């Protein structure tokens, strides 16, 4: 009798362990990670606990919990998070079988792009200003005191663009923005909202999928990819080596890269990382891209930006 009871208890414990929750820390969009979590649970029976915030807040929480890690999976808005975590030995080596059609530049040992954002100009077509075609246009008198931009310390996409400007000797554009009264407004949505409300005309370094989402809801805002070039911001999804639930974390990565998961990515206007998922929006091959090769370290990029927008 005792052995039978023990077997039942052990079986229950094994079942519980097999279905432990997966904890995912994700830098927006909030609707995407909620839908991915819902679909994952429906598919696998494994619950996904979600913490969704800006990249800055996600990184701050991970740092605060460094001594007692909680997260199994992390999604960042900046690819640099993956390279930084890899250099520190924080990532579990894993390549999903669903990553076969993800281009090599969107995956590395321990990380793969969940999706890709493009960095653009977001312009209010009812602002009374001429439609801009390049970053430098926003330093012209037509846009005096009418430009916002996200803080690169809070926005992974803006950081990637500012990093590219530093690498390509384009910091004069940032200085022109500052001299023209551009305002650093915080994270991405804080920069876009005044443009949607008509208080400002345009966002420098807007995130394309957020802007496209606003346009789809009827807002008078357009996405413009500057003619001199822009950057894309792959959103890496990673399993932390500290995870106590690595097998189920791998299943979460697999789901995100499945047909179902990648179509959820496309629904929020992000570029899917898999090339075989069809979407009606500009893709990486349609954009002129700036190189980030030779860029200074992150701390130096942020210090240079702060020196301009002091």
N, C-alpha and C positions, 0 to 999 in steps of 0.2 A: 504493500500500500504506500509506504513511504517513498519507494523508488518511483512508483507511478506519479505521485504528487510532485516529486522533484523533477520528473521528466516534463510534466505539464508546465511547471514554473519556468524551467529552462527554455521550453518552447515558446512561452509567452515573452520571455526576455529576448530571445533571438528574433522573434517577430517584431518586437518594439525596436530593436537595434536596426533591423532591416528597413524599417520605415521611419527612421529618425528624420526630423525636419531638416531642410536645407535653408541656411540663412544667406540671403543675398543682399549685398549693399550695392545700390545702383545710383549713379548720377543720371537723372531724368532721361527721357520723358516719363513722367509718372504713369500715364495711361499704358505705355508699352510694357513696363516691367510688371504692372498689375495683370495685364492680359497674358503675358508670358507665364507668370506664376499660376494663374488660373488654368491655362491650357496644360501646363506641366503636371499639375495635380490631377487634372481630369485624365491625363494620359497614363500616369504612373502610380497614382494613389499616394504620392509623397507630397507633403505640405511644404510650401516655400514661404518662409518668413522674410518679409521685405523691409528694408530701410532705404527710402528714396529721398535724395536731397541733391544739392549742387555738388560738383566735384570737390570744392573746397571743404564742405561740411562732411562729405564721405571720408576724405583723407584725414580730417581732424578726428573723426570718430575712430578710425582705424589706429591712429597714433595713440589716442587715449586708452585704447584697449590692447595695446601692444603686449603688455605683460600677461593678459588673459584674453587671447583672441576669441572673437565670437563669429565673425564672418567666415563662411565657407567659400563663397563666390563673390567677386567684386567686378562691377562694370564701371569703367571710367569714361569720361568724355575726352580724354587726352591719351594718345598712344604713348607719350612719354612716361605715363604711370607704369605701363607694362615694362618698358626698358629699365626704369628705375627699380621696380620691384624685382626684376630678374637679376639685375646687378647686385642686389642685396640678398639674393638667394631665397626670396620669399614665395616663389611660384612653384606649383606642382607641375611637373612635365606631363603634358597630356595633349594628344592631337585627336580630335573627334573624327570618327569615320565619315561624318557629315560635312567635313571641311574640305573634301576633295576638290570642289569647284571654287574654293576661296583662293584668290591669287596669293602668291608667295609673299608679296609685300604687305598683306593684311593678316599675316600670321607669323608667329615665332614660337620657339619652344616655351610652352607654358601660357601662351595667350593667343587669342584669335579675335578678329573684329566681329562684334555683334552686328554692327551696321556702320555706315559711314555718313558723316555730315559734311556739307560744303560750307565754306565761309563766304559770305556775300555782303552786298549792300542791300539793306531793306529800305525802300523808298515809298513814302506816302504820295500816291499819284494825285491826291487832291491838295497837296501842300502849297501849290503855286510856285514851286521851284522847278527848274529844268531837270529832266531826267538825267541822272549822272551815268557816266559810262566807265569811270575809273576812280580808284581810291583818291587820287590827287584832286579830283573835281570837288571833293568835300571840303577842301581848304580854300575854295574860291568865295568871293563876296556873296554870291547867291545863297550860300549856306551858313552865313555868319550867325553864330549862336543857335543853329538849328540841327546840330549833329550830336548824337549820343554814341557812346561806345561802351561795351562791357569791360569790366576790370579783368585783365589777364590773370590776376591772382585768383579770381573766382570762376572764370570761364575757360575751360580747356581749349575750346576752339579759338577764342581770341588770343590766348597764349601762343597757340601754334602759328597764328598769323604774325604776331609781334616777333616771334622767334625767327620766322622767315624774313621779315623786314630787316632784322639785325644781321642775318646771314647774307643778305643781298644788298646791304648798304642803303636801305630805304628809310632810315629813321627820320630823314627830312620830311617825309610825308606825315609822320606822327607829330613832328614839331609844327608843321603847317596846320594840322588839326587843332592843336593846342592854341596856336596864335589866333585861330579863327573862332575860338570860343566853344570848342567841342567839350562836352561834359562826360566824365567817366561815371557811369550810372550804377555800377554794381554788377550783378549777374545778368544773364542774357535777357530774361523777361523784363527786368527792371530797365534795361536799355530800350527794349522794343515798345513797351507800353506808352511812353510819351509820344512816340511816332504814330501809334494806332489812334491815340486820343487827339492828334493834331497839334499838340504843343510843340513838337519837333518835326523835322521833315524827313530825317533819315538816320539809320543806324550804320555806323562803320563797324565791320566785323560782326555782322548778324549771323545767326545760325540758320541755314536755309530751311531745314525741316520745320523749325518753329515758325518762320515767316510764311512758308507755304501753308502750314496749318491755319494760321490767322487768315490768309487769303481765301482758303477753302470755306471759312466761316462767314465770308462776305466783307472782310475788312479791306479797305482801299490801300493795300500794300503790295509791292512787287519785289521779287527777288532779282537782283542784278549781279551777275558774275563779272567782275572788272576785267577789262581787256588786257591789262598788264600782267594779270595772273592772280591766282588765289591759292589757298591751301585746302586740303580736306583733313578732316579730323576723324580718323578711325576710332571707334569706341571699343576698346579692348575688353573682353570678358575673360576672367582669370580665376583659377582655383588656387587658394592660398595653401602653401605647404603645411600650415598649422591646422588646417581643417581636420576635424575628427570624423568627418562624414564624406570622405573623398569619393567613394563609389557613387553615392547619390548626387554629389556635386558634378561628377562626370556626366551623369544622366541629364542634369540640367543643361550643361553645355550642349549635349547632343540634341536636346529639344530645341534650344534657341537656334541651332543650325539646321534643324529639320525644315521640310517644306512649310509646315504649319507655322513654326517659329519665325522663319524668314518672311513669310507673308504678313505676320504681325508687325515686323520691322517696317515693311513697305507701307503699311496702313498709316503710319505716323509720318510719312514722307521722307524717312531716311532711305539712303541707298542700302539695299541688302548687301551683305558681304559676299554672298554666293552669286556668281555671275550667271547662273541659269535661272534666277528668279526674275521675271519680267515686271518692269515698272514703267510708269509714264511720267518720267522726270529726267532732267539731265543726270548723267552718270560721270564717273571719273574721267572716262575717255573723251567726254565732251568738253572738258575744262582745260584751260591753260594753267599749269601748276607751277608755283614757285618752289624752289628747292630749299630745304632747311639744312643742307650740308654745311658744316663749318660754323653753325650757330654757337653762341656762347652757352655756358651752363645756365640752367633755369634761374638760379639766383641772380646771375648777372643780367639776364634778359629782363627780369622783373625790376631790378635796380635801375637799369637804363630807362625803362618805361616810367618808373616813378620819378626819375630825374627830370623827364620832360613834363609830365603831368603832376608837378609838385603843388 
